Amino acid sequence: MSKPYYKEEDLKKFKDIADFEPELAEKFFGWYGKVFEEGALTAREKAIIALAVSHAIQCPYCIDAYTKDTLKMGVSEAQMMEAVHVAGAIRGGASLVHGVQMMNKVKKLSM
């Protein structure tokens, strides 16, 4: 059996990106931390958004991290799944709306 590409324990190594480029890593982590501070959106709302986006971009590390965070923040399983469905609908809709591009091209080439 082959080894899995994504390993849960690798998420803990995220900070290690600073080993190869400390200045940019410091800037990224500073920005990332600032983004998740309370603001116009609560930390809870931001975590739900992050969970949904994690599914849209299909990042298993992010999915694990934000599933854990949202659970700690009292987000229910139903709320999490609803957020995942929102992400899926947006992702699916984005693919479908590009069908307009295809239809425009077909009409142009058919003239």
C-alpha positions in Angstrom: 0.0 0.0 0.0 1.4 3.4 -0.9 2.0 6.1 1.7 -0.6 8.9 1.9 0.6 12.2 0.4 -1.0 14.3 3.0 -0.1 13.4 6.6 -2.0 14.9 9.5 1.2 15.4 11.5 2.6 17.6 8.7 0.2 20.4 9.6 2.3 21.0 12.7 5.2 21.6 10.4 3.6 24.6 8.7 5.7 27.0 10.7 8.8 25.3 9.2 8.2 27.2 5.9 10.3 29.9 7.7 13.3 27.7 7.5 13.8 28.5 3.8 12.5 32.0 3.7 12.2 33.6 7.2 11.3 37.1 6.1 8.4 36.2 3.9 7.2 33.6 6.4 7.1 36.2 9.1 5.2 38.6 6.9 2.7 35.8 6.0 2.1 34.7 9.5 1.7 38.2 10.7 -0.8 39.0 8.0 -2.6 35.6 8.5 -2.9 36.3 12.3 -4.3 39.8 11.6 -6.9 38.5 9.2 -8.3 36.2 11.8 -8.6 38.9 14.5 -12.1 40.1 15.5 -13.2 42.9 13.2 -16.4 43.5 11.2 -16.7 39.7 11.3 -16.3 37.6 14.5 -13.6 35.0 14.9 -16.3 32.4 14.7 -17.7 33.7 11.4 -14.2 33.9 10.0 -13.6 30.3 11.0 -16.8 29.1 9.3 -15.7 31.0 6.1 -12.3 29.4 6.4 -13.8 26.0 6.7 -16.0 26.5 3.6 -13.0 27.9 1.6 -10.9 25.0 2.7 -13.3 22.6 1.0 -13.5 24.8 -2.1 -9.7 24.8 -2.5 -9.6 21.2 -1.2 -6.8 21.7 1.4 -6.9 18.7 3.8 -4.7 20.5 6.3 -7.1 23.5 6.3 -10.1 21.2 6.5 -8.6 19.5 9.6 -7.6 22.8 11.3 -10.8 24.7 10.7 -13.0 21.7 11.6 -11.2 21.6 14.9 -11.4 25.4 15.4 -15.1 25.6 14.5 -16.0 22.7 16.8 -14.1 24.5 19.7 -16.1 27.7 18.8 -19.4 25.8 19.2 -20.3 25.5 15.5 -22.6 22.5 15.0 -22.1 19.7 12.6 -25.2 21.0 10.7 -23.7 24.5 10.4 -20.4 23.1 9.2 -22.1 20.9 6.6 -24.2 23.9 5.4 -21.0 25.9 5.0 -19.5 23.1 2.9 -22.7 23.0 0.8 -22.4 26.8 0.2 -18.8 26.3 -0.9 -19.8 23.5 -3.2 -22.6 25.5 -4.7 -20.3 28.4 -5.4 -17.6 26.1 -6.9 -20.2 24.3 -9.0 -21.8 27.6 -10.1 -18.5 29.0 -11.1 -17.9 26.1 -13.4 -21.4 26.3 -14.9 -21.3 30.1 -15.4 -18.2 29.6 -17.5 -20.5 27.7 -19.8 -21.6 31.1 -21.0 -18.0 31.6 -22.3 -18.3 28.3 -24.2 -21.7 29.3 -25.6 -20.4 32.7 -26.8 -17.5 31.0 -28.5 -19.7 28.4 -30.2 -22.0 31.1 -31.5 -19.1 33.2 -32.8 -17.5 30.2 -34.5 -20.9 29.1 -36.0 -21.5 32.4 -37.7 
